[in-house]
Amino acid sequence: MTEAKHIVVTGATGNIGTGVVAALSADPDVRSITGLARRPAADRPARTRLVEADIERDDLVAHFRGADAVVHLAWLFQPTRKPERTWRTNVLGSLRVFEAAAAAGVPKIVYTSSVGAYSPRETEAPVAESWPTHGWPGAAYTREKAYVERWLDAFELRHPEVGVVRIRPGFVFQRAAASEQRRLFGGPFVPGSLIRPGLLPVVPDLPGLRVQVVHTDDLADAVRRAVLLPVTGAFNVATGPVVGTRFVAGLLGARPVPVPARLVRAALDVAWRLHAVPATPGLFDAVVRLPVMDTARAELELGWRPRHDAAETLSEFLAGLRTGAGTGTAPLAPDGNRAGEIATGVGRRP
């Protein structure tokens, strides 16, 4: 009989982290969980200890000793106007996590990378995990994800004793993360209460925009399987069908109106310069170039199957936007003081 495992999770209170901690705590093969977060929450799932720790500066080796695996989820999306700040957490902090895990003798690391790490698509054919991970140079998020992938390549050569799994998900949604994602990507001027079927008559139809999504719970299940199964390497994780603007228009009962991508990009650039939105024009450039991922390896080697399709996932998220949904952790706090968001600088603060 296999001994139950102790798992450490960084970024345990965020969108992905809450799902992963819940999935691990419900698995009988997991003995205990230590969740690390900059601002830990009071609510704790079964067999879970939440610890306040910053991956940029705190002693991580002490937290990692005795762990059977470290799941690295901590990631900073804001401040988008200060990419040197996100670099310190997302790149330098991640490197500290991996080096600390090796120093503590942890035998396995599971890291959530992203579809954003992939190089731009060249055709519409789905890509496997062998597709190049050079990202898109015009966005901090994709540069950071690609850099960490390159660094992990060298890390694996230096530390063959550590098994490394890279989970590359599409866009990750759940109801409880709706307010957080509105703050991170849409900003205070997004009218969440109006995003309901029948109220928006038209939706811009951007030719060629194709993205993949996955429900937080389904991604968490893939991470749980990657932790407990004897696997290494990269796994694409997304549900179907592939989402375009016409798909979203159908969910909202709106009419898709063709709009050239360059006009949408220009409008976003103006809004960015006016500090009306936190999402950068460079991120838009990256999104319209994302490849579609083939998830066959996750299905075959992890035995993973999503329980939520794209329509269910996005409908749940949109319902959360309408109601200002959230939960009891600092990153996932429900919709609150939008005036405060404006006063503290859209895209200026984490």
Buried (B, 14 or more C-beta within 10 A) or exposed (E): EEEEBBBBBBBBBBBBBBBBBBBBBEBEEBEBBBBBBBEBBEEBBEBBBBEEBBBBEBEBBEBBBEBBBBBBBBBBBBBBBBBEBBBBBBBEBBBBBBBBBBEBEBEBBBBBBBBBBBBBBEEEEBBEBEBEBBBBEBBBBBBBBBBBBEBBEEBBEEBEEBBBBBBBBBBBBBBBBBBBBBBBBBBBEBEBEEBBEEEBEEBBBBEEBBBBBBBBBBBBBBBBBBBBEEBBEBBBBBBBEBBBBBBBBBBBEBEBEEBEBEEBBEBBBEBBEEBBBBBBBBBBBBBBBBBBBBBEBBBEBBEBEBEBBBBBBBBBBBBBBBBBBBBEBEBBBBBEEBEEBBEEBBBBEB
